[in-house]
């Protein structure tokens, strides 16, 4: 095996744990790469359960239901990286991960198409009032009428959050003959004939359908509040496939009952059950022309396979190459392997003088540095060193003693 086919740590000693029924593609990827201790668990684990089993885990894969707290990280003595096999990373304590030198990766683009398609499907179902007609038919009531049922063509779609999903939705909706307007806090280049709006008020007051695609932050909590809902165009439709805290569901419920809002499709909620079969409640249950789904916007087999492959590659590249591109905690470095050298990773607190200290201790001990790369963020620094292979064991021991070191690891 060449230097580029194995880490310095035997692959059969590296433990990989995947939770929440992550795609088998992720499991198979690591097995194909020679890792034998790969375990998959179907559901999420509680904090107490995680603390018990994470002590010897090197790579952890989760989705949106598993919360990684500082307590969990304190027990994770060998954890190198966490893969969030989803779009969001808010279920992970990123600050604690930085302090521990744990890389966190996700898949921000892999389920874009799945979400955009479902928004289009929900738009058609709601604007045609198919939800209510389907319910009536199941009850044995024949309700064949055209009143209040419309085509998407010619209608205006307002997109709040013009990122990866928002832009793809924009293209698909325009292809169906819709007019597109969007709002984003950042200046974005419009695609096709989409038009930017200056404010959320402009969007909601003039759109037939409003679709939300924003992250969960302190700024977006209750973004669609009672006040904003009062500005909606009469009879318009709201679709939220973004985050559960973005919409005030009590205000939305009242607006639907009062017929201010003509319908809604909600896939994400402020409080969601931990596992299938658990009791679920929301103020929107039982309301007319409302589609409720259990956080499945990106839940297609294609999306899960794409996510499984995307995140697995990132985890593998970090574990074996030190490539941190796409990490939310470790500064981004992407570099090729170097022949006839050993690679060492050094993560440290971002304070002045650490790189100088590293170079000084290497120089004093006559250790030749073949290549050196440094990148920092607000809290930590990440140095990748390629050193003379004959002295690599000495080098790693010395680097661990450098002041402000969080962790040091030899790759190959």
C-alpha positions, 0 to 999 in steps of 0.5 A: 500500500502506498502512502496515499492509500492508508493513514498512519492509524490502522483502518481496522482501528478507526470506528465509524458510526452512522446514525438516523438511517443514513444512506447505505451508500455512505456505509459502503463508501467507507467499507470500499475504502478499507474501513471495517468497523463501520456501524449504522443505527436506524434512529437518533440517539439521546445525549445520554446514549451518545455519551455512553458510546462515543468515547472510541468513535473517530467519525460520526455521521448524523442527520437533523435529529441528533444533537451534538452538545458540549457534553457529548464532545467532552466524552468523544476523546477520539472524534476527528469529524462529524458529518451532517448528512443534511443541509443544516448544522444547527444541531451541532455545537459548532463552538465546542467543535472548534474548541475540540478541533473537530471538523464538521461537514454537511451537504448544502446542495445535494437535496436541492432538486428534491425540495424544489420539486416538492414545492412545485408539487405542493403549489399545484395541489394547493392552488387547485385545492386538491387537498380538500377534494381528496379528503372529501372523496375519501369520505365518500363526498363527490365535490366536482367544481372549478370555483377557486381552482387555478393554474400556476401559469401566469401566477406570481411566485415570491421566493424569500431566500434566493440561495441554492434551493430558491434559485433552482425553484425559480428556474423550474417555476418560470418554465411552468409559466410563473412570474418570479420575484425574490427577496434575499438579504444579500444582493443576488444575480437574478436567473431568467426573468426573476426580479429582485424585491426590496423587502419582504413586504413587497414580496408577500403583498404581491405574490400568489404563492410565497415559498420560504428558503432561509436558514434558522438564525436569530434574524429569521425566527418568526420571520413570518409573524402576525404582522407580516401575515397581515400584509399577505395578498388576500387568498395567497398561499404560504409554503415553508420547506425551510426551518420550523422557527421561521413561521408563527404557526398560531398566527398562520392558523388564525389567518387560514381560519379567517380566510386571509391565507388561502392555503399552506404547505408546511414541512418543518415545525418548531418542535418535531418528534424524535422518531417515527410513530411519536405523537405530533401536534400543530395548530394547523391540523384539521384546517382547510387546504393545508398540507402537512408533511413530516420534514421530508422536503429532501427525503428522496432516495436520490437526495439521500444517495447524493448526500451519502456520497457527498458527506462521505467523500468530505469525511474521507478526504479529511481523515486521510488527506487533511483536506478541510474544504467544506468544514464549518469549524476547521479552516478550509485547506485543500491540497494534494499529497506529497511524495516521500514525506509524512503529513502532520495536522496541527490544530491550535488556538488562533493566537499570535506566535503559534506558527513561529513556535512550530517553525522554531521547534522544527528548526531546533531539532533539524526537522526538514519541512517539505511543505507547510500550509496555514489557514485560520478562522476567528477561533482556531488555526489549522496547519498542515506540515509535510516533513522529512519521513525519517523524523516524523515521529519526533516531529509529532511529539514536539508539535503536541507540546507547542503552546496553544495546541488543541490537537496534532495528528499524523496522517501518513 
